[in-house]
Amino acid sequence: MPLTFSEPDSDRPAKEARLQAMSEAELLALYNETRKAASDARRAHDMETLYPLARGMKTIQRIAGERGLVIKARRLQKASDA
């Protein structure tokens, strides 16, 4: 399930605590899942869905960065291209 944050999000502290407990591999997998959902929302011009997903991606990147892990934005490939 992709990560989303509403604005404001009363569950933010609990969500961030769960992210802190994740391994780097789990964090990267969640980022990729969230990024795919955001890409789909952008293609559909669904801004109400896109913005909470973008906040989720930024939070994952921040937490990963605190660990020294840099998640670079890249173009997603189709499953058949991977």
C-alpha positions as a LaTeX table, in Angstrom:
\begin{tabular}{lrrr}
\hline
Residue & $x$ (\AA) & $y$ (\AA) & $z$ (\AA) \\
\hline
Met1 & 0.00 & 0.00 & 0.00 \\
Pro2 & 1.54 & 3.36 & $-0.98$ \\
Leu3 & 2.38 & 5.88 & 1.72 \\
Thr4 & 0.24 & 9.01 & 1.91 \\
Phe5 & 0.12 & 11.99 & 4.24 \\
Ser6 & $-2.88$ & 14.27 & 4.35 \\
Glu7 & $-2.38$ & 17.90 & 5.31 \\
Pro8 & $-2.46$ & 18.05 & 8.27 \\
Asp9 & $-2.03$ & 14.38 & 9.20 \\
Ser10 & $-2.68$ & 13.48 & 12.83 \\
Asp11 & $-1.15$ & 10.02 & 12.19 \\
Arg12 & 2.18 & 11.46 & 10.96 \\
Pro13 & 4.17 & 10.59 & 14.13 \\
Ala14 & 3.00 & 6.96 & 14.07 \\
Lys15 & 3.62 & 6.65 & 10.32 \\
Glu16 & 7.11 & 8.12 & 10.66 \\
Ala17 & 7.89 & 5.75 & 13.55 \\
Arg18 & 6.95 & 2.80 & 11.31 \\
Leu19 & 9.19 & 4.18 & 8.55 \\
Gln20 & 12.08 & 4.52 & 11.01 \\
Ala21 & 11.70 & 0.84 & 11.93 \\
Met22 & 11.85 & $-0.35$ & 8.30 \\
Ser23 & 14.96 & $-1.79$ & 6.72 \\
Glu24 & 16.53 & 0.07 & 3.82 \\
Ala25 & 15.15 & $-2.53$ & 1.40 \\
Glu26 & 11.63 & $-2.13$ & 2.83 \\
Leu27 & 11.92 & 1.65 & 2.67 \\
Leu28 & 13.03 & 1.54 & $-0.96$ \\
Ala29 & 10.22 & $-0.87$ & $-1.87$ \\
Leu30 & 7.66 & 1.43 & $-0.22$ \\
Tyr31 & 9.14 & 4.43 & $-2.05$ \\
Asn32 & 8.88 & 2.63 & $-5.40$ \\
Glu33 & 5.28 & 1.59 & $-4.69$ \\
Thr34 & 4.36 & 5.13 & $-3.64$ \\
Arg35 & 6.13 & 6.63 & $-6.65$ \\
Lys36 & 4.25 & 4.32 & $-9.04$ \\
Ala37 & 0.92 & 5.31 & $-7.47$ \\
Ala38 & 1.90 & 8.99 & $-7.75$ \\
Ser39 & 2.87 & 8.53 & $-11.38$ \\
Asp40 & $-0.48$ & 6.88 & $-12.10$ \\
Ala41 & $-2.33$ & 9.72 & $-10.33$ \\
Arg42 & $-0.38$ & 12.33 & $-12.29$ \\
Arg43 & $-1.18$ & 10.61 & $-15.57$ \\
Ala44 & $-4.85$ & 10.60 & $-14.58$ \\
His45 & $-4.66$ & 14.30 & $-13.58$ \\
Asp46 & $-5.89$ & 13.27 & $-10.10$ \\
Met47 & $-4.28$ & 15.99 & $-7.97$ \\
Glu48 & $-6.26$ & 15.09 & $-4.84$ \\
Thr49 & $-4.58$ & 11.68 & $-4.89$ \\
Leu50 & $-1.20$ & 12.94 & $-6.10$ \\
Tyr51 & $-0.45$ & 15.48 & $-3.36$ \\
Pro52 & $-0.69$ & 13.07 & $-0.38$ \\
Leu53 & 1.47 & 10.59 & $-2.30$ \\
Ala54 & 4.07 & 13.28 & $-3.05$ \\
Arg55 & 4.21 & 14.12 & 0.66 \\
Gly56 & 4.72 & 10.40 & 1.36 \\
Met57 & 7.59 & 10.19 & $-1.14$ \\
Lys58 & 9.28 & 13.26 & 0.33 \\
Thr59 & 9.00 & 11.84 & 3.84 \\
Ile60 & 10.51 & 8.52 & 2.76 \\
Gln61 & 13.36 & 10.38 & 1.06 \\
Arg62 & 13.99 & 12.45 & 4.20 \\
Ile63 & 14.06 & 9.43 & 6.49 \\
Ala64 & 16.27 & 7.51 & 4.07 \\
Gly65 & 18.58 & 10.54 & 3.86 \\
Glu66 & 18.92 & 10.59 & 7.65 \\
Arg67 & 20.39 & 7.08 & 7.28 \\
Gly68 & 22.72 & 8.14 & 4.51 \\
Leu69 & 20.62 & 6.41 & 1.82 \\
Val70 & 19.94 & 8.61 & $-1.19$ \\
Ile71 & 16.84 & 7.75 & $-3.21$ \\
Lys72 & 17.18 & 9.40 & $-6.59$ \\
Ala73 & 14.08 & 10.12 & $-8.60$ \\
Arg74 & 14.19 & 8.23 & $-11.85$ \\
Arg75 & 11.81 & 7.39 & $-14.62$ \\
Leu76 & 9.80 & 4.29 & $-13.81$ \\
Gln77 & 10.06 & 1.43 & $-16.24$ \\
Lys78 & 7.25 & $-0.78$ & $-17.35$ \\
Ala79 & 7.34 & $-4.25$ & $-15.76$ \\
Ser80 & 8.21 & $-5.75$ & $-19.14$ \\
Asp81 & 11.21 & $-3.37$ & $-19.42$ \\
Ala82 & 12.66 & $-4.20$ & $-16.00$ \\
\hline
\end{tabular}
